[in-house]
């Protein structure tokens, strides 16, 4: 092969790779895990200072606790990172509105974690830790109040788990939170994901404790509640410590992914945890060289990146694009 032909072939491959990596050319949404027009509309509205769409969004969720938790946390994130004038106006207009109380309490938790920063403990200053703990103590009181005025909603207790992480709740204290939370909403996906963090090695437990917690949840929950994602989360959370590296293709890992795929297939469309599950499955499937199955998961969430594992990466959106590109090329070249 002549040099010009060879260089042309290399250039063609590079261009094709870049295209499959960059497509879609639209900007990736790093604030959501998947499409949710109603939530997106509410976020856009509060960006202009209007609080009523946020109130309507939570009212429409009713007793769909999964959705109420997801929407509350998304609205609280917007209050912390984009400005909270709309939330202040909501509280002034309806000071006794329990949903406003709940969003405000959730925002305090997220403000605390923002003050801490995303670095590991060794790279976090004492000043950051002091501000983090002060805000978490205030958040704990706000969440306790929200739990009283929203006596059936698990959302304040889900956020309480994140105060438990930061303030170092004992196992007995965590158990008390969990008993009340589980009584309000058994098999709550986000609650279980949050508890897995508490029981993981990097926070207040160990890999074994996290695995045992996840196994109990899988055993107790019916299909369609996404509990089978928990063992994959435990696997991923401990990957960086070398426990799982290079073992994605082992039979036990494949079995975990297969169980999660069945669970996702049985989950009703509209479940807020479904996009989160699809992102994690897409990642595992690419690592297992099951590219066509990975593409099917990417198809449902393409254009959105606020999910594990991308949010764990310094260049999360690029990591998302590269894994999707691997899925595209792998499906074309290996037929798998």
C-alpha positions in Angstrom: 0.0 0.0 0.0 1.4 3.4 -1.0 2.0 6.0 1.7 -0.7 8.4 0.4 -3.3 5.6 0.4 -2.2 4.5 3.9 -2.4 8.0 5.2 -5.8 8.5 3.6 -7.1 5.3 5.2 -5.8 6.4 8.6 -7.4 9.8 8.1 -10.7 8.2 7.2 -10.7 6.0 10.3 -9.8 9.0 12.5 -12.6 11.1 11.0 -15.1 8.3 11.4 -14.0 7.8 15.0 -14.4 11.5 15.8 -17.8 11.6 14.2 -19.1 8.7 16.2 -17.6 10.2 19.3 -19.0 13.7 18.8 -22.4 12.8 17.5 -24.9 14.2 18.6 -23.2 17.5 17.9 -25.8 19.2 20.3 -24.5 20.1 23.7 -24.8 17.3 26.2 -27.1 17.8 29.2 -25.0 17.3 32.3 -27.9 18.2 34.7 -30.2 15.2 33.9 -29.8 11.5 33.4 -32.4 11.2 30.7 -35.2 13.1 29.0 -37.9 14.5 31.3 -39.8 17.3 29.6 -41.9 18.4 32.6 -38.9 18.6 34.9 -36.9 20.4 32.2 -39.7 22.9 31.8 -39.8 23.6 35.5 -36.1 24.1 35.7 -36.2 26.5 32.9 -39.1 28.4 34.5 -37.4 28.8 37.9 -34.3 30.0 36.0 -36.4 33.1 35.2 -37.7 33.4 38.8 -41.0 31.7 38.5 -41.7 29.2 41.3 -45.2 28.0 40.4 -44.0 25.4 37.8 -41.9 23.8 40.5 -44.8 23.7 42.9 -47.0 22.3 40.2 -44.4 19.6 39.4 -44.3 18.3 42.9 -48.1 18.5 43.3 -48.5 16.4 40.1 -46.1 13.8 41.4 -48.6 13.0 44.2 -47.5 9.9 46.1 -45.1 8.8 43.4 -42.2 8.9 45.9 -39.6 8.1 43.4 -40.6 11.0 41.2 -41.0 13.4 44.1 -37.5 12.6 45.4 -36.0 13.0 41.9 -37.8 16.3 41.3 -37.1 17.7 44.7 -33.4 17.0 44.4 -33.2 18.5 40.9 -35.0 21.7 42.0 -32.7 21.9 45.1 -29.6 21.6 42.9 -30.9 24.4 40.7 -31.4 26.6 43.8 -27.9 26.0 45.0 -26.1 26.3 41.7 -28.2 28.7 39.7 -29.7 31.0 42.3 -32.6 30.6 44.8 -34.6 33.8 44.3 -37.5 31.7 43.1 -37.4 29.5 46.2 -37.3 32.5 48.5 -40.3 33.9 46.6 -42.1 30.6 47.0 -41.5 30.5 50.7 -42.7 34.1 51.1 -45.8 33.4 49.1 -46.6 30.1 50.7 -44.7 29.8 54.0 -46.6 26.7 55.1 -46.3 24.8 51.8 -44.7 21.5 52.8 -43.2 21.1 49.4 -41.3 24.4 49.7 -40.1 23.4 53.1 -38.8 20.1 51.6 -37.0 21.7 48.7 -35.4 24.2 50.9 -34.2 21.5 53.3 -32.8 19.5 50.4 -31.0 22.6 49.1 -29.2 23.0 52.4 -27.8 19.5 52.1 -26.6 20.2 48.6 -25.2 23.5 49.7 -23.1 21.7 52.3 -21.7 19.3 49.8 -20.9 22.2 47.5 -19.0 23.9 50.3 -17.0 20.7 50.8 -16.1 20.4 47.2 -15.6 17.2 45.1 -12.0 16.4 46.0 -10.9 13.5 48.2 -10.4 14.3 51.9 -6.7 14.7 51.6 -7.2 17.5 49.1 -9.9 19.2 51.1 -9.0 22.1 53.4 -9.9 22.3 57.1 -11.9 25.5 56.2 -13.9 23.6 53.7 -14.6 20.8 56.2 -15.6 23.3 58.9 -18.1 25.0 56.5 -19.3 21.6 55.3 -20.1 20.4 58.9 -21.7 23.7 59.9 -24.1 23.6 57.0 -24.8 19.8 57.5 -25.8 20.4 61.1 -28.2 23.1 59.9 -29.4 20.8 57.2 -30.1 18.1 59.7 -32.5 20.4 61.6 -34.2 21.5 58.3 -34.6 17.9 57.2 -36.1 16.9 60.6 -38.7 19.7 60.2 -39.4 18.7 56.6 -39.9 15.1 57.7 -42.5 16.3 60.2 -44.5 18.5 57.8 -44.3 15.8 55.0 -45.1 12.8 57.2 -45.4 10.3 54.4 -42.8 11.5 52.0 -39.4 9.6 52.2 -37.5 12.5 50.5 -36.3 14.3 53.6 -35.0 11.0 55.0 -33.3 10.2 51.7 -31.4 13.4 52.1 -30.7 12.6 55.7 -28.6 9.8 54.5 -26.3 12.3 53.0 -26.0 14.1 56.3 -25.2 10.7 57.8 -22.3 10.3 55.4 -20.9 13.8 56.1 -21.4 13.9 59.9 -20.4 10.3 60.5 -23.6 8.8 61.9 -23.1 5.5 63.7 -24.5 2.3 62.4 -27.3 2.5 65.0 -28.2 6.1 64.0 -28.2 5.1 60.4 -30.4 2.1 61.2 -33.0 4.4 62.8 -33.1 6.6 59.8 -33.5 3.6 57.5 -36.3 2.0 59.5 -38.4 5.2 59.2 -37.5 5.6 55.5 -38.3 2.0 54.6 -41.6 2.3 56.4 -42.5 5.3 54.2 -41.3 3.8 50.9 -40.0 0.2 50.7 -37.8 -0.5 47.7 -37.1 3.2 47.1 -34.3 3.3 44.4 -32.6 6.5 45.3 -32.8 5.7 49.0 -31.0 2.4 48.4 -28.4 4.0 46.2 -27.7 6.5 48.9 -27.5 3.8 51.6 -25.0 1.9 49.5 -22.8 4.9 49.6 -23.0 5.0 53.4 -22.1 1.3 53.7 -19.3 1.4 51.1 -15.6 1.3 52.1 -14.9 4.9 51.2 -17.5 6.2 53.7 -18.8 4.4 56.8 -18.6 0.7 56.0 -16.8 -1.9 53.9 -17.3 -3.7 50.6 -18.8 -6.6 52.5 -21.3 -4.5 54.3 -22.3 -2.8 51.0 -22.6 -6.2 49.3 -24.8 -7.5 52.1 -27.0 -4.5 52.0 -27.4 -4.8 48.2 -28.1 -8.5 48.4 -30.9 -8.1 50.9 -32.5 -5.4 48.8 -32.4 -7.6 45.7 -33.8 -10.5 47.6 -36.7 -8.5 49.1 -37.8 -6.5 46.1 -40.0 -7.5 43.2 -38.7 -7.1 39.6 -39.2 -3.6 38.3 -37.9 -1.7 41.3 -34.2 -1.6 40.0 -32.7 -3.1 43.1 -30.6 -5.4 40.9 -28.6 -2.3 40.0 -27.2 -2.1 43.6 -24.7 -4.9 43.2 -23.4 -3.2 40.1 -23.1 0.1 42.0 -21.1 -1.7 44.8 -18.9 -3.2 42.1 -18.2 0.1 40.5 -17.7 2.0 43.8 -14.9 -0.4 44.7 -13.4 -0.6 41.3 -10.8 2.2 41.8 -9.4 0.3 44.8 -8.4 -2.5 42.5 -11.1 -5.0 43.6 -12.9 -5.2 40.3 -10.3 -4.0 37.7 -10.0 -6.4 34.8 -12.9 -8.6 36.1 -15.8 -7.1 34.1 -15.9 -10.2 31.8 -16.0 -12.7 34.6 -19.1 -14.9 34.8 -20.2 -13.4 38.1 -20.1 -9.8 36.7 -22.0 -11.0 33.5 -24.6 -12.6 35.7 -25.1 -9.3 37.7 -25.5 -7.4 34.4 -28.0 -9.9 33.0 -30.1 -9.7 36.2 -30.1 -5.9 35.9 -31.1 -6.0 32.3 -34.1 -8.2 33.2 -35.0 -5.8 35.9 -34.8 -2.8 33.6 -37.0 -4.6 31.1 -39.6 -5.0 33.8 -39.5 -1.4 35.0 -42.3 0.9 34.0 -41.3 3.8 31.7 -41.2 7.0 33.6 -39.5 5.6 36.6 -36.9 8.3 37.5 -34.2 5.6 38.2 -34.5 4.0 34.7 -32.1 6.5 32.9 -29.6 6.1 35.8 -29.8 2.3 35.4 -29.3 2.6 31.6 -26.2 4.7 31.9 -24.6 2.2 34.3 -25.6 -0.8 32.3 -24.2 0.8 29.1 -20.9 1.3 30.9 -20.7 -2.3 32.1 -21.8 -3.7 28.7 -19.1 -1.8 26.9 -16.5 -3.1 29.4 -17.9 -6.6 28.7 -17.6 -6.1 24.9 -21.4 -6.5 24.6 -21.6 -3.6 22.3 -25.0 -4.0 20.7 -26.7 -4.3 24.1 -24.8 -1.2 25.2 -26.0 0.7 22.2 -29.6 -0.2 23.1 -29.1 1.4 26.5 -27.3 4.5 25.1 -30.2 5.0 22.7 -32.6 5.7 25.5 -30.4 8.3 27.3 -28.3 9.7 24.5 -27.5 13.4 25.1 -27.7 13.2 28.9 -24.8 12.5 31.2 -25.8 13.2 34.9 -25.3 9.6 36.0 -22.8 7.2 37.3 -20.2 6.6 36.0 -19.8 9.8 34.0 -20.3 12.1 37.0 -17.3 10.4 38.7 -14.9 11.3 35.9 -13.0 14.6 35.7 -14.0 14.8 32.0 -17.4 13.0 32.4 -18.9 14.1 29.1 -15.9 13.1 27.1 -15.9 9.7 28.9 -19.5 9.3 27.9 -18.7 10.1 24.3 -15.8 7.7 24.2 -17.7 4.8 25.7 -20.6 5.4 23.3 -18.1 5.5 20.4 -16.6 2.2 21.6 -20.1 0.7 21.5 -20.7 2.0 18.0 -17.4 0.7 16.6 -17.6 -2.5 18.6 -21.1 -3.3 17.2 -19.9 -2.5 13.6 -16.6 -4.4 13.8 -17.3 -7.4 16.0 -21.1 -7.9 15.5 -21.5 -8.3 19.2 
